[in-house]
Amino acid sequence: MDKVFQSVFYLFLIIILFKLSQFAYRVIRERKYRKELAQSGMPYID
């Protein structure tokens, strides 16, 4: 029973880490995109 709980726990941990990394990647990509827009002199369009 303990092994089942442990495997489920690790599975959730991996899923959470995956979601966090996806979110972080999106935020970083958006920041780079905004920096490029600012450098090109274009007004930021929402």
mmCIF entry with sequence, helices, sheets and N, C-alpha, C, O atoms, coordinates in Angstrom:
data_MODEL
# 
_entry.id   MODEL 
# 
_entity.id                         1 
_entity.type                       polymer 
_entity.pdbx_number_of_molecules   1 
# 
_entity_poly.entity_id                      1 
_entity_poly.type                           'polypeptide(L)' 
_entity_poly.nstd_linkage                   no 
_entity_poly.nstd_monomer                   no 
_entity_poly.pdbx_seq_one_letter_code       MDKVFQSVFYLFLIIILFKLSQFAYRVIRERKYRKELAQSGMPYID 
_entity_poly.pdbx_seq_one_letter_code_can   MDKVFQSVFYLFLIIILFKLSQFAYRVIRERKYRKELAQSGMPYID 
_entity_poly.pdbx_strand_id                 A 
# 
loop_
_entity_poly_seq.entity_id 
_entity_poly_seq.num 
_entity_poly_seq.mon_id 
_entity_poly_seq.hetero 
1 1  MET n 
1 2  ASP n 
1 3  LYS n 
1 4  VAL n 
1 5  PHE n 
1 6  GLN n 
1 7  SER n 
1 8  VAL n 
1 9  PHE n 
1 10 TYR n 
1 11 LEU n 
1 12 PHE n 
1 13 LEU n 
1 14 ILE n 
1 15 ILE n 
1 16 ILE n 
1 17 LEU n 
1 18 PHE n 
1 19 LYS n 
1 20 LEU n 
1 21 SER n 
1 22 GLN n 
1 23 PHE n 
1 24 ALA n 
1 25 TYR n 
1 26 ARG n 
1 27 VAL n 
1 28 ILE n 
1 29 ARG n 
1 30 GLU n 
1 31 ARG n 
1 32 LYS n 
1 33 TYR n 
1 34 ARG n 
1 35 LYS n 
1 36 GLU n 
1 37 LEU n 
1 38 ALA n 
1 39 GLN n 
1 40 SER n 
1 41 GLY n 
1 42 MET n 
1 43 PRO n 
1 44 TYR n 
1 45 ILE n 
1 46 ASP n 
# 
_struct_asym.id          A 
_struct_asym.entity_id   1 
# 
_struct_conf.conf_type_id            HELX_P 
_struct_conf.id                      HELX_P1 
_struct_conf.pdbx_PDB_helix_id       AA1 
_struct_conf.beg_label_comp_id       ASP 
_struct_conf.beg_label_asym_id       A 
_struct_conf.beg_label_seq_id        2 
_struct_conf.pdbx_beg_PDB_ins_code   ? 
_struct_conf.end_label_comp_id       SER 
_struct_conf.end_label_asym_id       A 
_struct_conf.end_label_seq_id        40 
_struct_conf.pdbx_end_PDB_ins_code   ? 
_struct_conf.beg_auth_comp_id        ASP 
_struct_conf.beg_auth_asym_id        A 
_struct_conf.beg_auth_seq_id         2 
_struct_conf.end_auth_comp_id        SER 
_struct_conf.end_auth_asym_id        A 
_struct_conf.end_auth_seq_id         40 
_struct_conf.pdbx_PDB_helix_class    1 
_struct_conf.details                 ? 
_struct_conf.pdbx_PDB_helix_length   39 
# 
_struct_conf_type.id          HELX_P 
_struct_conf_type.criteria    ? 
_struct_conf_type.reference   ? 
# 
loop_
_atom_site.group_PDB 
_atom_site.id 
_atom_site.type_symbol 
_atom_site.label_atom_id 
_atom_site.label_alt_id 
_atom_site.label_comp_id 
_atom_site.label_asym_id 
_atom_site.label_entity_id 
_atom_site.label_seq_id 
_atom_site.pdbx_PDB_ins_code 
_atom_site.Cartn_x 
_atom_site.Cartn_y 
_atom_site.Cartn_z 
_atom_site.occupancy 
_atom_site.B_iso_or_equiv 
_atom_site.pdbx_formal_charge 
_atom_site.auth_seq_id 
_atom_site.auth_comp_id 
_atom_site.auth_asym_id 
_atom_site.auth_atom_id 
_atom_site.pdbx_PDB_model_num 
ATOM 1   N N  . MET A 1 1  ? 0.838  -1.205 0.000   1.00 0.00 ? 1  MET A N  1 
ATOM 2   C CA . MET A 1 1  ? 0.000  0.000  0.000   1.00 0.00 ? 1  MET A CA 1 
ATOM 3   C C  . MET A 1 1  ? 0.873  1.255  0.000   1.00 0.00 ? 1  MET A C  1 
ATOM 4   O O  . MET A 1 1  ? 0.549  2.254  -0.642  1.00 0.00 ? 1  MET A O  1 
ATOM 5   N N  . ASP A 1 2  ? 1.974  1.182  0.726   1.00 0.00 ? 2  ASP A N  1 
ATOM 6   C CA . ASP A 1 2  ? 2.864  2.334  0.817   1.00 0.00 ? 2  ASP A CA 1 
ATOM 7   C C  . ASP A 1 2  ? 3.486  2.653  -0.541  1.00 0.00 ? 2  ASP A C  1 
ATOM 8   O O  . ASP A 1 2  ? 3.672  3.816  -0.898  1.00 0.00 ? 2  ASP A O  1 
ATOM 9   N N  . LYS A 1 3  ? 3.803  1.599  -1.288  1.00 0.00 ? 3  LYS A N  1 
ATOM 10  C CA . LYS A 1 3  ? 4.423  1.795  -2.603  1.00 0.00 ? 3  LYS A CA 1 
ATOM 11  C C  . LYS A 1 3  ? 3.457  2.490  -3.563  1.00 0.00 ? 3  LYS A C  1 
ATOM 12  O O  . LYS A 1 3  ? 3.867  3.328  -4.366  1.00 0.00 ? 3  LYS A O  1 
ATOM 13  N N  . VAL A 1 4  ? 2.185  2.139  -3.475  1.00 0.00 ? 4  VAL A N  1 
ATOM 14  C CA . VAL A 1 4  ? 1.176  2.754  -4.346  1.00 0.00 ? 4  VAL A CA 1 
ATOM 15  C C  . VAL A 1 4  ? 1.089  4.246  -4.049  1.00 0.00 ? 4  VAL A C  1 
ATOM 16  O O  . VAL A 1 4  ? 1.091  5.068  -4.965  1.00 0.00 ? 4  VAL A O  1 
ATOM 17  N N  . PHE A 1 5  ? 1.013  4.591  -2.771  1.00 0.00 ? 5  PHE A N  1 
ATOM 18  C CA . PHE A 1 5  ? 0.935  5.995  -2.367  1.00 0.00 ? 5  PHE A CA 1 
ATOM 19  C C  . PHE A 1 5  ? 2.167  6.757  -2.842  1.00 0.00 ? 5  PHE A C  1 
ATOM 20  O O  . PHE A 1 5  ? 2.060  7.880  -3.335  1.00 0.00 ? 5  PHE A O  1 
ATOM 21  N N  . GLN A 1 6  ? 3.326  6.144  -2.692  1.00 0.00 ? 6  GLN A N  1 
ATOM 22  C CA . GLN A 1 6  ? 4.577  6.790  -3.086  1.00 0.00 ? 6  GLN A CA 1 
ATOM 23  C C  . GLN A 1 6  ? 4.623  7.045  -4.596  1.00 0.00 ? 6  GLN A C  1 
ATOM 24  O O  . GLN A 1 6  ? 5.040  8.116  -5.039  1.00 0.00 ? 6  GLN A O  1 
ATOM 25  N N  . SER A 1 7  ? 4.195  6.063  -5.373  1.00 0.00 ? 7  SER A N  1 
ATOM 26  C CA . SER A 1 7  ? 4.217  6.229  -6.830  1.00 0.00 ? 7  SER A CA 1 
ATOM 27  C C  . SER A 1 7  ? 3.226  7.306  -7.273  1.00 0.00 ? 7  SER A C  1 
ATOM 28  O O  . SER A 1 7  ? 3.523  8.088  -8.176  1.00 0.00 ? 7  SER A O  1 
ATOM 29  N N  . VAL A 1 8  ? 2.048  7.349  -6.640  1.00 0.00 ? 8  VAL A N  1 
ATOM 30  C CA . VAL A 1 8  ? 1.058  8.383  -6.966  1.00 0.00 ? 8  VAL A CA 1 
ATOM 31  C C  . VAL A 1 8  ? 1.608  9.758  -6.604  1.00 0.00 ? 8  VAL A C  1 
ATOM 32  O O  . VAL A 1 8  ? 1.440  10.718 -7.356  1.00 0.00 ? 8  VAL A O  1 
ATOM 33  N N  . PHE A 1 9  ? 2.265  9.848  -5.454  1.00 0.00 ? 9  PHE A N  1 
ATOM 34  C CA . PHE A 1 9  ? 2.855  11.108 -5.009  1.00 0.00 ? 9  PHE A CA 1 
ATOM 35  C C  . PHE A 1 9  ? 3.901  11.595 -6.005  1.00 0.00 ? 9  PHE A C  1 
ATOM 36  O O  . PHE A 1 9  ? 3.914  12.772 -6.367  1.00 0.00 ? 9  PHE A O  1 
ATOM 37  N N  . TYR A 1 10 ? 4.774  10.700 -6.445  1.00 0.00 ? 10 TYR A N  1 
ATOM 38  C CA . TYR A 1 10 ? 5.811  11.085 -7.406  1.00 0.00 ? 10 TYR A CA 1 
ATOM 39  C C  . TYR A 1 10 ? 5.198  11.488 -8.746  1.00 0.00 ? 10 TYR A C  1 
ATOM 40  O O  . TYR A 1 10 ? 5.684  12.405 -9.407  1.00 0.00 ? 10 TYR A O  1 
ATOM 41  N N  . LEU A 1 11 ? 4.141  10.804 -9.137  1.00 0.00 ? 11 LEU A N  1 
ATOM 42  C CA . LEU A 1 11 ? 3.458  11.143 -10.382 1.00 0.00 ? 11 LEU A CA 1 
ATOM 43  C C  . LEU A 1 11 ? 2.906  12.568 -10.320 1.00 0.00 ? 11 LEU A C  1 
ATOM 44  O O  . LEU A 1 11 ? 3.075  13.347 -11.257 1.00 0.00 ? 11 LEU A O  1 
ATOM 45  N N  . PHE A 1 12 ? 2.241  12.903 -9.201  1.00 0.00 ? 12 PHE A N  1 
ATOM 46  C CA . PHE A 1 12 ? 1.720  14.253 -9.022  1.00 0.00 ? 12 PHE A CA 1 
ATOM 47  C C  . PHE A 1 12 ? 2.844  15.277 -9.022  1.00 0.00 ? 12 PHE A C  1 
ATOM 48  O O  . PHE A 1 12 ? 2.712  16.356 -9.599  1.00 0.00 ? 12 PHE A O  1 
ATOM 49  N N  . LEU A 1 13 ? 3.943  14.936 -8.375  1.00 0.00 ? 13 LEU A N  1 
ATOM 50  C CA . LEU A 1 13 ? 5.091  15.840 -8.302  1.00 0.00 ? 13 LEU A CA 1 
ATOM 51  C C  . LEU A 1 13 ? 5.622  16.139 -9.703  1.00 0.00 ? 13 LEU A C  1 
ATOM 52  O O  . LEU A 1 13 ? 5.924  17.288 -10.025 1.00 0.00 ? 13 LEU A O  1 
ATOM 53  N N  . ILE A 1 14 ? 5.734  15.113 -10.527 1.00 0.00 ? 14 ILE A N  1 
ATOM 54  C CA . ILE A 1 14 ? 6.227  15.284 -11.897 1.00 0.00 ? 14 ILE A CA 1 
ATOM 55  C C  . ILE A 1 14 ? 5.256  16.144 -12.710 1.00 0.00 ? 14 ILE A C  1 
ATOM 56  O O  . ILE A 1 14 ? 5.681  17.013 -13.472 1.00 0.00 ? 14 ILE A O  1 
ATOM 57  N N  . ILE A 1 15 ? 3.961  15.901 -12.547 1.00 0.00 ? 15 ILE A N  1 
ATOM 58  C CA . ILE A 1 15 ? 2.960  16.683 -13.280 1.00 0.00 ? 15 ILE A CA 1 
ATOM 59  C C  . ILE A 1 15 ? 3.033  18.152 -12.877 1.00 0.00 ? 15 ILE A C  1 
ATOM 60  O O  . ILE A 1 15 ? 2.990  19.033 -13.735 1.00 0.00 ? 15 ILE A O  1 
ATOM 61  N N  . ILE A 1 16 ? 3.143  18.420 -11.576 1.00 0.00 ? 16 ILE A N  1 
ATOM 62  C CA . ILE A 1 16 ? 3.212  19.797 -11.086 1.00 0.00 ? 16 ILE A CA 1 
ATOM 63  C C  . ILE A 1 16 ? 4.465  20.487 -11.623 1.00 0.00 ? 16 ILE A C  1 
ATOM 64  O O  . ILE A 1 16 ? 4.402  21.632 -12.070 1.00 0.00 ? 16 ILE A O  1 
ATOM 65  N N  . LEU A 1 17 ? 5.598  19.795 -11.579 1.00 0.00 ? 17 LEU A N  1 
ATOM 66  C CA . LEU A 1 17 ? 6.843  20.373 -12.093 1.00 0.00 ? 17 LEU A CA 1 
ATOM 67  C C  . LEU A 1 17 ? 6.720  20.672 -13.586 1.00 0.00 ? 17 LEU A C  1 
ATOM 68  O O  . LEU A 1 17 ? 7.206  21.699 -14.059 1.00 0.00 ? 17 LEU A O  1 
ATOM 69  N N  . PHE A 1 18 ? 6.079  19.784 -14.316 1.00 0.00 ? 18 PHE A N  1 
ATOM 70  C CA . PHE A 1 18 ? 5.896  19.977 -15.753 1.00 0.00 ? 18 PHE A CA 1 
ATOM 71  C C  . PHE A 1 18 ? 5.043  21.210 -16.035 1.00 0.00 ? 18 PHE A C  1 
ATOM 72  O O  . PHE A 1 18 ? 5.364  22.008 -16.916 1.00 0.00 ? 18 PHE A O  1 
ATOM 73  N N  . LYS A 1 19 ? 3.949  21.362 -15.277 1.00 0.00 ? 19 LYS A N  1 
ATOM 74  C CA . LYS A 1 19 ? 3.071  22.516 -15.457 1.00 0.00 ? 19 LYS A CA 1 
ATOM 75  C C  . LYS A 1 19 ? 3.810  23.808 -15.119 1.00 0.00 ? 19 LYS A C  1 
ATOM 76  O O  . LYS A 1 19 ? 3.679  24.808 -15.824 1.00 0.00 ? 19 LYS A O  1 
ATOM 77  N N  . LEU A 1 20 ? 4.588  23.782 -14.033 1.00 0.00 ? 20 LEU A N  1 
ATOM 78  C CA . LEU A 1 20 ? 5.345  24.965 -13.632 1.00 0.00 ? 20 LEU A CA 1 
ATOM 79  C C  . LEU A 1 20 ? 6.363  25.347 -14.695 1.00 0.00 ? 20 LEU A C  1 
ATOM 80  O O  . LEU A 1 20 ? 6.524  26.528 -15.005 1.00 0.00 ? 20 LEU A O  1 
ATOM 81  N N  . SER A 1 21 ? 7.044  24.369 -15.251 1.00 0.00 ? 21 SER A N  1 
ATOM 82  C CA . SER A 1 21 ? 8.058  24.665 -16.266 1.00 0.00 ? 21 SER A CA 1 
ATOM 83  C C  . SER A 1 21 ? 7.404  25.229 -17.531 1.00 0.00 ? 21 SER A C  1 
ATOM 84  O O  . SER A 1 21 ? 7.963  26.119 -18.172 1.00 0.00 ? 21 SER A O  1 
ATOM 85  N N  . GLN A 1 22 ? 6.232  24.721 -17.888 1.00 0.00 ? 22 GLN A N  1 
ATOM 86  C CA . GLN A 1 22 ? 5.511  25.262 -19.040 1.00 0.00 ? 22 GLN A CA 1 
ATOM 87  C C  . GLN A 1 22 ? 5.144  26.721 -18.796 1.00 0.00 ? 22 GLN A C  1 
ATOM 88  O O  . GLN A 1 22 ? 5.300  27.563 -19.681 1.00 0.00 ? 22 GLN A O  1 
ATOM 89  N N  . PHE A 1 23 ? 4.652  27.020 -17.582 1.00 0.00 ? 23 PHE A N  1 
ATOM 90  C CA . PHE A 1 23 ? 4.263  28.386 -17.240 1.00 0.00 ? 23 PHE A CA 1 
ATOM 91  C C  . PHE A 1 23 ? 5.470  29.314 -17.263 1.00 0.00 ? 23 PHE A C  1 
ATOM 92  O O  . PHE A 1 23 ? 5.403  30.418 -17.803 1.00 0.00 ? 23 PHE A O  1 
ATOM 93  N N  . ALA A 1 24 ? 6.582  28.858 -16.671 1.00 0.00 ? 24 ALA A N  1 
ATOM 94  C CA . ALA A 1 24 ? 7.803  29.669 -16.637 1.00 0.00 ? 24 ALA A CA 1 
ATOM 95  C C  . ALA A 1 24 ? 8.302  29.936 -18.058 1.00 0.00 ? 24 ALA A C  1 
ATOM 96  O O  . ALA A 1 24 ? 8.721  31.051 -18.368 1.00 0.00 ? 24 ALA A O  1 
ATOM 97  N N  . TYR A 1 25 ? 8.258  28.929 -18.911 1.00 0.00 ? 25 TYR A N  1 
ATOM 98  C CA . TYR A 1 25 ? 8.701  29.088 -20.296 1.00 0.00 ? 25 TYR A CA 1 
ATOM 99  C C  . TYR A 1 25 ? 7.848  30.131 -21.016 1.00 0.00 ? 25 TYR A C  1 
ATOM 100 O O  . TYR A 1 25 ? 8.369  30.959 -21.762 1.00 0.00 ? 25 TYR A O  1 
ATOM 101 N N  . ARG A 1 26 ? 6.543  30.086 -20.788 1.00 0.00 ? 26 ARG A N  1 
ATOM 102 C CA . ARG A 1 26 ? 5.637  31.037 -21.429 1.00 0.00 ? 26 ARG A CA 1 
ATOM 103 C C  . ARG A 1 26 ? 5.934  32.464 -20.966 1.00 0.00 ? 26 ARG A C  1 
ATOM 104 O O  . ARG A 1 26 ? 5.954  33.391 -21.776 1.00 0.00 ? 26 ARG A O  1 
ATOM 105 N N  . VAL A 1 27 ? 6.166  32.638 -19.655 1.00 0.00 ? 27 VAL A N  1 
ATOM 106 C CA . VAL A 1 27 ? 6.447  33.967 -19.104 1.00 0.00 ? 27 VAL A CA 1 
ATOM 107 C C  . VAL A 1 27 ? 7.750  34.514 -19.679 1.00 0.00 ? 27 VAL A C  1 
ATOM 108 O O  . VAL A 1 27 ? 7.818  35.677 -20.076 1.00 0.00 ? 27 VAL A O  1 
ATOM 109 N N  . ILE A 1 28 ? 8.784  33.672 -19.723 1.00 0.00 ? 28 ILE A N  1 
ATOM 110 C CA . ILE A 1 28 ? 10.086 34.108 -20.244 1.00 0.00 ? 28 ILE A CA 1 
ATOM 111 C C  . ILE A 1 28 ? 9.974  34.476 -21.722 1.00 0.00 ? 28 ILE A C  1 
ATOM 112 O O  . ILE A 1 28 ? 10.531 35.482 -22.162 1.00 0.00 ? 28 ILE A O  1 
ATOM 113 N N  . ARG A 1 29 ? 9.253  33.659 -22.482 1.00 0.00 ? 29 ARG A N  1 
ATOM 114 C CA . ARG A 1 29 ? 9.091  33.930 -23.910 1.00 0.00 ? 29 ARG A CA 1 
ATOM 115 C C  . ARG A 1 29 ? 8.347  35.248 -24.123 1.00 0.00 ? 29 ARG A C  1 
ATOM 116 O O  . ARG A 1 29 ? 8.686  36.016 -25.023 1.00 0.00 ? 29 ARG A O  1 
ATOM 117 N N  . GLU A 1 30 ? 7.331  35.510 -23.294 1.00 0.00 ? 30 GLU A N  1 
ATOM 118 C CA . GLU A 1 30 ? 6.562  36.745 -23.411 1.00 0.00 ? 30 GLU A CA 1 
ATOM 119 C C  . GLU A 1 30 ? 7.434  37.953 -23.089 1.00 0.00 ? 30 GLU A C  1 
ATOM 120 O O  . GLU A 1 30 ? 7.327  38.987 -23.748 1.00 0.00 ? 30 GLU A O  1 
ATOM 121 N N  . ARG A 1 31 ? 8.296  37.830 -22.081 1.00 0.00 ? 31 ARG A N  1 
ATOM 122 C CA . ARG A 1 31 ? 9.195  38.931 -21.733 1.00 0.00 ? 31 ARG A CA 1 
ATOM 123 C C  . ARG A 1 31 ? 10.149 39.233 -22.878 1.00 0.00 ? 31 ARG A C  1 
ATOM 124 O O  . ARG A 1 31 ? 10.382 40.397 -23.205 1.00 0.00 ? 31 ARG A O  1 
ATOM 125 N N  . LYS A 1 32 ? 10.703 38.187 -23.490 1.00 0.00 ? 32 LYS A N  1 
ATOM 126 C CA . LYS A 1 32 ? 11.613 38.389 -24.623 1.00 0.00 ? 32 LYS A CA 1 
ATOM 127 C C  . LYS A 1 32 ? 10.871 39.077 -25.764 1.00 0.00 ? 32 LYS A C  1 
ATOM 128 O O  . LYS A 1 32 ? 11.408 39.970 -26.419 1.00 0.00 ? 32 LYS A O  1 
ATOM 129 N N  . TYR A 1 33 ? 9.639  38.653 -25.993 1.00 0.00 ? 33 TYR A N  1 
ATOM 130 C CA . TYR A 1 33 ? 8.832  39.232 -27.066 1.00 0.00 ? 33 TYR A CA 1 
ATOM 131 C C  . TYR A 1 33 ? 8.583  40.716 -26.812 1.00 0.00 ? 33 TYR A C  1 
ATOM 132 O O  . TYR A 1 33 ? 8.676  41.531 -27.730 1.00 0.00 ? 33 TYR A O  1 
ATOM 133 N N  . ARG A 1 34 ? 8.265  41.065 -25.562 1.00 0.00 ? 34 ARG A N  1 
ATOM 134 C CA . ARG A 1 34 ? 8.020  42.466 -25.221 1.00 0.00 ? 34 ARG A CA 1 
ATOM 135 C C  . ARG A 1 34 ? 9.292  43.293 -25.349 1.00 0.00 ? 34 ARG A C  1 
ATOM 136 O O  . ARG A 1 34 ? 9.241  44.442 -25.788 1.00 0.00 ? 34 ARG A O  1 
ATOM 137 N N  . LYS A 1 35 ? 10.433 42.720 -24.969 1.00 0.00 ? 35 LYS A N  1 
ATOM 138 C CA . LYS A 1 35 ? 11.706 43.436 -25.103 1.00 0.00 ? 35 LYS A CA 1 
ATOM 139 C C  . LYS A 1 35 ? 11.999 43.721 -26.568 1.00 0.00 ? 35 LYS A C  1 
ATOM 140 O O  . LYS A 1 35 ? 12.425 44.822 -26.917 1.00 0.00 ? 35 LYS A O  1 
ATOM 141 N N  . GLU A 1 36 ? 11.772 42.732 -27.427 1.00 0.00 ? 36 GLU A N  1 
ATOM 142 C CA . GLU A 1 36 ? 12.008 42.925 -28.854 1.00 0.00 ? 36 GLU A CA 1 
ATOM 143 C C  . GLU A 1 36 ? 11.089 44.010 -29.409 1.00 0.00 ? 36 GLU A C  1 
ATOM 144 O O  . GLU A 1 36 ? 11.514 44.824 -30.229 1.00 0.00 ? 36 GLU A O  1 
ATOM 145 N N  . LEU A 1 37 ? 9.847  44.027 -28.973 1.00 0.00 ? 37 LEU A N  1 
ATOM 146 C CA . LEU A 1 37 ? 8.910  45.058 -29.416 1.00 0.00 ? 37 LEU A CA 1 
ATOM 147 C C  . LEU A 1 37 ? 9.379  46.433 -28.957 1.00 0.00 ? 37 LEU A C  1 
ATOM 148 O O  . LEU A 1 37 ? 9.312  47.399 -29.718 1.00 0.00 ? 37 LEU A O  1 
ATOM 149 N N  . ALA A 1 38 ? 9.852  46.526 -27.717 1.00 0.00 ? 38 ALA A N  1 
ATOM 150 C CA . ALA A 1 38 ? 10.311 47.803 -27.176 1.00 0.00 ? 38 ALA A CA 1 
ATOM 151 C C  . ALA A 1 38 ? 11.545 48.294 -27.926 1.00 0.00 ? 38 ALA A C  1 
ATOM 152 O O  . ALA A 1 38 ? 11.681 49.490 -28.183 1.00 0.00 ? 38 ALA A O  1 
ATOM 153 N N  . GLN A 1 39 ? 12.437 47.382 -28.276 1.00 0.00 ? 39 GLN A N  1 
ATOM 154 C CA . GLN A 1 39 ? 13.664 47.764 -28.974 1.00 0.00 ? 39 GLN A CA 1 
ATOM 155 C C  . GLN A 1 39 ? 13.378 48.202 -30.409 1.00 0.00 ? 39 GLN A C  1 
ATOM 156 O O  . GLN A 1 39 ? 14.068 49.070 -30.943 1.00 0.00 ? 39 GLN A O  1 
ATOM 157 N N  . SER A 1 40 ? 12.380 47.614 -31.024 1.00 0.00 ? 40 SER A N  1 
ATOM 158 C CA . SER A 1 40 ? 12.078 47.952 -32.412 1.00 0.00 ? 40 SER A CA 1 
ATOM 159 C C  . SER A 1 40 ? 11.361 49.300 -32.515 1.00 0.00 ? 40 SER A C  1 
ATOM 160 O O  . SER A 1 40 ? 11.221 49.846 -33.609 1.00 0.00 ? 40 SER A O  1 
ATOM 161 N N  . GLY A 1 41 ? 10.909 49.832 -31.386 1.00 0.00 ? 41 GLY A N  1 
ATOM 162 C CA . GLY A 1 41 ? 10.270 51.142 -31.387 1.00 0.00 ? 41 GLY A CA 1 
ATOM 163 C C  . GLY A 1 41 ? 8.788  51.096 -31.708 1.00 0.00 ? 41 GLY A C  1 
ATOM 164 O O  . GLY A 1 41 ? 8.143  52.139 -31.815 1.00 0.00 ? 41 GLY A O  1 
ATOM 165 N N  . MET A 1 42 ? 8.246  49.905 -31.861 1.00 0.00 ? 42 MET A N  1 
ATOM 166 C CA . MET A 1 42 ? 6.811  49.786 -32.120 1.00 0.00 ? 42 MET A CA 1 
ATOM 167 C C  . MET A 1 42 ? 6.032  49.961 -30.825 1.00 0.00 ? 42 MET A C  1 
ATOM 168 O O  . MET A 1 42 ? 6.452  49.456 -29.784 1.00 0.00 ? 42 MET A O  1 
ATOM 169 N N  . PRO A 1 43 ? 4.919  50.659 -30.869 1.00 0.00 ? 43 PRO A N  1 
ATOM 170 C CA . PRO A 1 43 ? 4.091  50.744 -29.655 1.00 0.00 ? 43 PRO A CA 1 
ATOM 171 C C  . PRO A 1 43 ? 3.506  49.371 -29.324 1.00 0.00 ? 43 PRO A C  1 
ATOM 172 O O  . PRO A 1 43 ? 3.138  48.610 -30.219 1.00 0.00 ? 43 PRO A O  1 
ATOM 173 N N  . TYR A 1 44 ? 3.427  49.075 -28.059 1.00 0.00 ? 44 TYR A N  1 
ATOM 174 C CA . TYR A 1 44 ? 2.926  47.763 -27.646 1.00 0.00 ? 44 TYR A CA 1 
ATOM 175 C C  . TYR A 1 44 ? 1.429  47.660 -27.903 1.00 0.00 ? 44 TYR A C  1 
ATOM 176 O O  . TYR A 1 44 ? 0.645  48.457 -27.389 1.00 0.00 ? 44 TYR A O  1 
ATOM 177 N N  . ILE A 1 45 ? 1.048  46.687 -28.692 1.00 0.00 ? 45 ILE A N  1 
ATOM 178 C CA . ILE A 1 45 ? -0.367 46.481 -29.014 1.00 0.00 ? 45 ILE A CA 1 
ATOM 179 C C  . ILE A 1 45 ? -0.899 45.341 -28.155 1.00 0.00 ? 45 ILE A C  1 
ATOM 180 O O  . ILE A 1 45 ? -0.354 44.237 -28.166 1.00 0.00 ? 45 ILE A O  1 
ATOM 181 N N  . ASP A 1 46 ? -1.940 45.607 -27.430 1.00 0.00 ? 46 ASP A N  1 
ATOM 182 C CA . ASP A 1 46 ? -2.492 44.605 -26.523 1.00 0.00 ? 46 ASP A CA 1 
ATOM 183 C C  . ASP A 1 46 ? -3.246 43.540 -27.291 1.00 0.00 ? 46 ASP A C  1 
ATOM 184 O O  . ASP A 1 46 ? -3.782 42.609 -26.691 1.00 0.00 ? 46 ASP A O  1 
# 
